[in-house]
Amino acid sequence: MYIYNVTINIDDSVHDQWLDWMRDEHIPDMLATGKFTAAKMCRVMVDEEMGGTTYSIQYTSKDKDTLSRYYKEDADRLRNEGVTRFANKFVAFRTELELINEQSI
């Protein structure tokens, strides 16, 4: 299993609008691609020197090939929606994680 992690710092001036958009539009649109089976949104518990609030959004994909298809078929369109709506109001970076082991009680 792969996790596509997007870490975003969003400016306070658009925070509430961005949060609504993420919950109501962007995350559902990501899941609607059929390339992710789940999404988690977490607030990163740090005080940022640059201000704003930082979030980690983790999208679960069944394998590397499926994640690669997301990059090829959907990533540009979905990323551009956020850039258009919140230009110059966020900083984002993306990482891929491969799940090696998961345990629970």
Secondary structure, DSSP 8 states (H G I E B T S, - for coil): -EEEEEEEEE-GGGHHHHHHHIIIIIHHHHHHTTS-SEEEEEE-----TT-SEEEEEEEEESSHHHHHHHIIIIIHHHHHHHHHHSTTSEEEEEEEEE-------
